[in-house]
Amino acid sequence: MSKAAIAEKEKLVDAFAEELKAAKAILVINYLGLTVEEVTNMRKELRDNDVKMKVIKNTYLRRAAAKAGIEGLDDTFVGPTAVIYTDNADDVTEPARIVSKYEDDFDVIEIKGGMLEGKLTSKEEIKELAAIPGREGLLSMLVSVLQAPVRDFAYAVKAVAESKDEESAE
């Protein structure tokens, strides 16, 4: 292998290592068996939610993870592998939610493992994480909880006003 080719591959590993360092959530999946259209749809949904998906040789993944200081994922870099990650600290659950949905829809996807904010996570923990609503969902739940007392008070005032109107009409 020429020195230029080795240097090019080293650049690829270094660039990916930097992306992994910045990642708040990392998932490692096996996607083999999806059609091109299904992979394209999944990539589009991931991209729309500020999540990236990379398919890189396992040897490069191991090197990039080592350079990024990520330990414990080497055993997931076996067979067909895609790495799904986000550096969006506002919603670290989004990658898990999207991949979990695709795993439920297509039996061929397998979550191998991952990391969440530097902590190794199992497939089971990722599935639990996917069940948590996203930031927008949690905010809408909060708004609805905060609105409930005001809404109930408004209904009570309206009911009192209507009863007063009925009394004065009699």
Sequence and secondary structure as in RCSB ss.txt:
>XXXX:A:sequence
MSKAAIAEKEKLVDAFAEELKAAKAILVINYLGLTVEEVTNMRKELRDNDVKMKVIKNTYLRRAAAKAGIEGLDD
TFVGPTAVIYTDNADDVTEPARIVSKYEDDFDVIEIKGGMLEGKLTSKEEIKELAAIPGREGLLSMLVSVLQAPV
RDFAYAVKAVAESKDEESAE
>XXXX:A:secstr
  HHHHHHHHHHHHHHHHHHHH SEEEEEE TT  HHHHHHHHHHHHHTT EEE   HHHHHHHHHHHT  S GG
G SSS EEEEE  TT TTHHHHHHHHHHHH TT EEEEEEETTEEE HHHHHHHHTS  HHHHHHHHHHHHHHHH
HHHHHHHHHHHHHHHHHHH 
